[in-house]
């Protein structure tokens, strides 16, 4: 009888822990946009909108890229545009490493699909104003359209 009571107690504790975890707020924005036919043209510049209400906290900002094993390059050049509603857009061109000939692909792979998450800032940042921010991402490689790119995304997470 005591063993049965302990099992019930452990089960109830697990249920309560799961419920409390489900009620916690997650301070993360993540959105990924699929690239049609896995060919990313210059003209496709996905846009990502999110709101910031806490200017006292620090945030990590990442680009998330999914590509196939058949992608021909060890990197990708992208241009990130960022804008707060009412402000002008600021652009930054970034060289994102995806792998090396000696070490293979970075990130995590499943079959022939690879996902890499790279910071687009030099460390955690503070957003200076509250409101809606817009990020855009354009590929600026020499090949147009750029084959074997599955999706591109942005992730913004509050540093705990």
N, C-alpha and C positions, 0 to 999 in steps of 0.2 A: 504494500500500500504506500509506503514511504517513497519507493522508486517512482511510482505513478505520479505522486504529488510533485516530486522534483522535476519530472518531465513536463508536467503542466506548467510549473513555475518558469522553467527555462523557455518554453514555448511562448508564454505570455510576455516574458521579458523581451524576446526577439520581436514579437508583434509591436510592442510599445516602442522599441528602438527604431524599427522600420517606419512606424508612423511619425515619430519625431523627426527622423531624417527627411521624410517626404514633406514635412511642413517647413523645413528650413528654406530660406530664399537662396537662390543661386544667382550670384552677381556675374553672369556671363551672357554675352551676346555671341552667337555663332550662326553664320548663314553661308551656305555653299551654293554656287550656281553651276549647273551642268553646262558643259561645252558641247553643242550639237555635233554629232558625228565625230567627236573627239578631235576636231580641227578648229583651233582658236584663231579667228581672223583679227586683224588690227581693229576692224570696225566694231567688234564686240568688246565693250568695256563695262562689265558687270558693276552695278551700283549696290551699295549696302548702307542702309539707314539704321541708326540706333540712337537712343536717347541717353544722355548723361544727366543725372540729378545730383550726384555727389562730387563736388570739385575738390574736396579735402583728401580723397583717397587716391592711391596710385593704381594704375592699370597696366596690364601687359597687353600688347596688341600684336597679333600674329596674322600672317597670311597662311592659308592652308591650300595646298596644291595636291591634286591626285593626277597621276600619270600612269601610262602603261610601261611595261618593261621594254617595249620597243622604242621609247623616246630616245632620240639620237644624241642628246647633249647631256653634259654633266651639270648644267646650270640652266637658269632662265632669267632673262632680263625683263623686269616689269616696271611700270610706272604706277605709283600709288598717288591718287588725288585725295585730299582730305579737306573738308569744309564744314564749318559750323553755319547753321542757317543765318543768312544775312551777310556773311563774310565772303571773301574771295577764296577760291580754291587754291591750295598749295600743292605742288607736285614734287615728288621725289622719285628718282630712277634708282632701282635697286637690282643688284646682281645676286640672285638667290641660288646658292649651291644646292644641288640635288644628289650628288654622288661623285665618286672618283672611279677611274679605270681600275685602280688597285683595290679599292675598298668596296666597290659596288654602290648600290643606292642607299641614301640616307632615309630615315623615317621607318615606317612600318609597312610591310608588304603582305598581301594575301593573294596567292596565285601570281598573276602577272600585273597586278595593280599595286601601286605604291602611293603612300600618303606621307607628305612631309609638312610639318608645321614649323615656320620660321618667324622669329620676332622681326618686326619691321621698325623697331625703335632700338636705341642703344641700351635700353633698360626700361624699368617701369616709369610711366609718365603720369602727370596730372593733367586733366583737361581743365582749361582755364575758365570755361563758362559752362553753365547748364544749357541744355537744349538738345536739338536734333543734330547729329553729326552725320555726314555723308562721306563714305569712302568709295572710290572707284578704282578698278584695277584694269590695266591694259598690258598686253604682252608687247614687247618691243624687240623681239628677236629679228634676225634678218629673213626668216622664213615666214611667209604669209600665204595661207593660214598655217599655223604651227600645229603639226599633227601629234597625236598620242597624248593630248591633254584632256583629261576626263572632267575635271571640275576645278574651280577656284573659289576661295572663300576668305572671309575675315572672321577673326575671333578676338573679342575684347573681354578680358576677365579682370575683375577687381582683385588686387593683391590682398591676401588675408594677413 
